[in-house]
Amino acid sequence: MSATTEPLEPTKRPDFFYKYRPLGSDLERQRLLQIVETSKIYYASPASFNDPFDCKVPPVGSFDPYFLRYLIAAQNAKSDEDHAEVYWKFLAIGSRTETERNAMHADLSAAEYVEFKAFVERIRHKVNEAGVLSFSAINDNTLMWSHYADHHRGVCLGFSLEKWPEMKLALYPVTYSVQRLPLKFDEQSFRDGRLIQAIAYTKDQSWCYEQEWRVSGKAPGEFSFPSDALVGIVFGCMTSDADKARVRRAVVGRSHVVLYQARMKEKDFGLDILPC
């Protein structure tokens, strides 16, 4: 686990990823020690995020009436049989009469527009109920240390993707944009993941320094991770000796957890991450 100042290519998955943690209160110290000692980490609610745009459903840009009807019908299905009927109805559109095909591709009626608005509202509700776990691809960013690690008085946890296979498959990069990506309800956007990308994996360009990767979907709360996935802990350049001692006690007997010290560079505005 080493410092990673250089930005990663958008599709290049890091070998290690990082979680900055504050230690400014007894509760924050308790939560940090709980992560280290019990191997449980918290999926946060989007309502707690410091970016008011994060995980908010953007405006609808465009939609394919046929595919939108399919999505709404699939969501309204009550049983496996209903799902199968909906699936085959839309999949086998080529076997329908011309009148039926035209009806499925026609503009939405006023009643269908009302249902469409309710469908988007249900998406908002589901997003608000989801939990999100965020990481950074870098462990030496001075802004991250200031914003998320109590002004360099906290720590940065380092995790190995190789030791956490589930996360290796689930983790995706956040993309950064000057504009909110509009929702496009069409089959290609659905298959490419652009719907979920627009809602949960796109942020304002001003946050690009975070180099964030995240996973979403679980309900907010604590979830276990493999104990050997935590492979390093970096002390901030202002972390107190008392907090360092607490962390050292928590990792006694866990030789795979390497401790590091962030130190201010002499000539540059930046940090060196060195074993300690």
Secondary structure as GFF3:
##gff-version 3
##sequence-region A 1 276
A	DSSP	beta_strand	16	21	.	.	.	ID=ss1
A	DSSP	alpha_helix	26	38	.	.	.	ID=ss2
A	DSSP	beta_strand	40	43	.	.	.	ID=ss3
A	DSSP	three_ten_helix	46	48	.	.	.	ID=ss4
A	DSSP	beta_strand	60	63	.	.	.	ID=ss5
A	DSSP	alpha_helix	65	76	.	.	.	ID=ss6
A	DSSP	alpha_helix	80	91	.	.	.	ID=ss7
A	DSSP	three_ten_helix	93	95	.	.	.	ID=ss8
A	DSSP	alpha_helix	98	105	.	.	.	ID=ss9
A	DSSP	alpha_helix	110	129	.	.	.	ID=ss10
A	DSSP	beta_strand	132	136	.	.	.	ID=ss11
A	DSSP	alpha_helix	142	148	.	.	.	ID=ss12
A	DSSP	beta_strand	155	160	.	.	.	ID=ss13
A	DSSP	alpha_helix	165	170	.	.	.	ID=ss14
A	DSSP	beta_strand	172	173	.	.	.	ID=ss15
A	DSSP	beta_strand	175	177	.	.	.	ID=ss16
A	DSSP	beta_strand	183	185	.	.	.	ID=ss17
A	DSSP	alpha_helix	187	192	.	.	.	ID=ss18
A	DSSP	alpha_helix	194	200	.	.	.	ID=ss19
A	DSSP	beta_strand	202	204	.	.	.	ID=ss20
A	DSSP	three_ten_helix	205	210	.	.	.	ID=ss21
A	DSSP	beta_strand	212	216	.	.	.	ID=ss22
A	DSSP	beta_strand	221	224	.	.	.	ID=ss23
A	DSSP	three_ten_helix	227	229	.	.	.	ID=ss24
A	DSSP	beta_strand	230	235	.	.	.	ID=ss25
A	DSSP	alpha_helix	241	250	.	.	.	ID=ss26
A	DSSP	beta_strand	258	264	.	.	.	ID=ss27
A	DSSP	beta_strand	271	275	.	.	.	ID=ss28
###
